[in-house]
Amino acid sequence: MALTISYTFKGVNKSIGYANDKFHDAFEAVAAAEGIDTSDYLNMEQAVKMSTRDKKTVRNFRDTYIRQKGFTDIKVVRD
């Protein structure tokens, strides 16, 4: 089954193909497509996961970071 990610980056709607074997999650895939380095995000996400067991805190960190980079409406679409 083919997967496509549709997203909005700085107000422009875009879509890309997606494979689970290349990226950890959809955000990493769209960041790579836009040429954004996510190494600082991955390190901070790991630190947040280690410092709390609250999944809501980790998700809040991720959502805030994604919005700061200019991404909105990231959705995985199954073809």
CYANA upper distance limits for C-alpha pairs under 8 A (distance plus 0.5 A):
  1 MET  CA     78 ARG  CA      7.47
  1 MET  CA     79 ASP  CA      7.08
  2 ALA  CA     17 GLY  CA      8.34
  2 ALA  CA     18 TYR  CA      8.20
  2 ALA  CA     78 ARG  CA      6.66
  2 ALA  CA     79 ASP  CA      5.94
  3 LEU  CA     17 GLY  CA      6.60
  3 LEU  CA     18 TYR  CA      5.82
  3 LEU  CA     19 ALA  CA      7.38
  3 LEU  CA     76 VAL  CA      7.20
  3 LEU  CA     77 VAL  CA      6.26
  3 LEU  CA     78 ARG  CA      5.28
  3 LEU  CA     79 ASP  CA      6.51
  4 THR  CA     15 SER  CA      7.18
  4 THR  CA     16 ILE  CA      6.12
  4 THR  CA     17 GLY  CA      4.97
  4 THR  CA     18 TYR  CA      5.84
  4 THR  CA     76 VAL  CA      6.31
  4 THR  CA     77 VAL  CA      5.58
  4 THR  CA     78 ARG  CA      6.90
  4 THR  CA     79 ASP  CA      7.75
  5 ILE  CA     15 SER  CA      5.88
  5 ILE  CA     16 ILE  CA      5.86
  5 ILE  CA     17 GLY  CA      6.75
  5 ILE  CA     18 TYR  CA      6.85
  5 ILE  CA     26 ALA  CA      7.65
  5 ILE  CA     30 VAL  CA      8.28
  5 ILE  CA     74 ILE  CA      7.34
  5 ILE  CA     75 LYS  CA      6.06
  5 ILE  CA     76 VAL  CA      5.00
  5 ILE  CA     77 VAL  CA      6.37
  6 SER  CA     13 ASN  CA      7.85
  6 SER  CA     14 LYS  CA      6.29
  6 SER  CA     15 SER  CA      4.69
  6 SER  CA     16 ILE  CA      7.17
  6 SER  CA     73 ASP  CA      8.08
  6 SER  CA     74 ILE  CA      6.41
  6 SER  CA     75 LYS  CA      5.87
  6 SER  CA     76 VAL  CA      7.01
  6 SER  CA     77 VAL  CA      7.64
  7 TYR  CA     13 ASN  CA      6.34
  7 TYR  CA     14 LYS  CA      5.96
  7 TYR  CA     15 SER  CA      6.60
  7 TYR  CA     30 VAL  CA      8.30
  7 TYR  CA     71 PHE  CA      7.58
  7 TYR  CA     72 THR  CA      6.81
  7 TYR  CA     73 ASP  CA      5.73
  7 TYR  CA     74 ILE  CA      4.86
  7 TYR  CA     75 LYS  CA      6.83
  8 THR  CA     12 VAL  CA      5.77
  8 THR  CA     13 ASN  CA      4.85
  8 THR  CA     14 LYS  CA      6.46
  8 THR  CA     71 PHE  CA      6.21
  8 THR  CA     72 THR  CA      5.64
  8 THR  CA     73 ASP  CA      6.39
  8 THR  CA     74 ILE  CA      7.44
  9 PHE  CA     13 ASN  CA      7.05
  9 PHE  CA     14 LYS  CA      7.84
  9 PHE  CA     70 GLY  CA      6.05
  9 PHE  CA     71 PHE  CA      5.13
  9 PHE  CA     72 THR  CA      6.98
 10 LYS  CA     70 GLY  CA      5.55
 10 LYS  CA     71 PHE  CA      6.93
 16 ILE  CA     30 VAL  CA      8.14
 16 ILE  CA     33 ALA  CA      8.34
 18 TYR  CA     26 ALA  CA      8.24
 18 TYR  CA     29 ALA  CA      7.55
 19 ALA  CA     23 PHE  CA      7.50
 20 ASN  CA     24 HIS  CA      7.37
 20 ASN  CA     25 ASP  CA      7.86
 23 PHE  CA     28 GLU  CA      6.57
 23 PHE  CA     29 ALA  CA      6.35
 24 HIS  CA     28 GLU  CA      7.05
 24 HIS  CA     29 ALA  CA      8.48
 25 ASP  CA     29 ALA  CA      7.18
 26 ALA  CA     30 VAL  CA      6.88
 26 ALA  CA     74 ILE  CA      7.94
 26 ALA  CA     75 LYS  CA      8.41
 26 ALA  CA     76 VAL  CA      7.74
 27 PHE  CA     31 ALA  CA      6.52
 27 PHE  CA     66 ILE  CA      8.03
 27 PHE  CA     74 ILE  CA      8.00
 28 GLU  CA     32 ALA  CA      6.58
 28 GLU  CA     38 THR  CA      7.48
 29 ALA  CA     33 ALA  CA      6.77
 30 VAL  CA     34 GLU  CA      6.77
 31 ALA  CA     35 GLY  CA      6.58
 31 ALA  CA     36 ILE  CA      5.48
 31 ALA  CA     37 ASP  CA      7.62
 31 ALA  CA     38 THR  CA      7.64
 32 ALA  CA     36 ILE  CA      6.25
 32 ALA  CA     37 ASP  CA      7.67
 38 THR  CA     42 LEU  CA      6.70
 39 SER  CA     43 ASN  CA      6.79
 40 ASP  CA     44 MET  CA      6.70
 41 TYR  CA     45 GLU  CA      6.41
 41 TYR  CA     65 TYR  CA      8.16
 42 LEU  CA     46 GLN  CA      6.66
 43 ASN  CA     47 ALA  CA      6.87
 44 MET  CA     48 VAL  CA      6.65
 45 GLU  CA     49 LYS  CA      6.66
 45 GLU  CA     58 VAL  CA      7.59
 45 GLU  CA     61 PHE  CA      7.95
 45 GLU  CA     62 ARG  CA      7.83
 46 GLN  CA     50 MET  CA      6.72
 47 ALA  CA     51 SER  CA      6.68
 48 VAL  CA     52 THR  CA      6.80
 48 VAL  CA     57 THR  CA      8.41
 48 VAL  CA     58 VAL  CA      6.81
 49 LYS  CA     53 ARG  CA      7.28
 49 LYS  CA     58 VAL  CA      6.82
 52 THR  CA     57 THR  CA      8.11
 54 ASP  CA     58 VAL  CA      7.41
 55 LYS  CA     59 ARG  CA      6.68
 56 LYS  CA     60 ASN  CA      6.49
 57 THR  CA     61 PHE  CA      6.71
 58 VAL  CA     62 ARG  CA      6.79
 59 ARG  CA     63 ASP  CA      6.56
 60 ASN  CA     64 THR  CA      6.53
 61 PHE  CA     65 TYR  CA      6.67
 62 ARG  CA     66 ILE  CA      6.67
 63 ASP  CA     67 ARG  CA      6.76
 64 THR  CA     68 GLN  CA      6.73
 65 TYR  CA     69 LYS  CA      6.94
 66 ILE  CA     70 GLY  CA      7.19
 66 ILE  CA     71 PHE  CA      6.16
 66 ILE  CA     72 THR  CA      8.00
 67 ARG  CA     71 PHE  CA      5.81
 67 ARG  CA     72 THR  CA      6.84
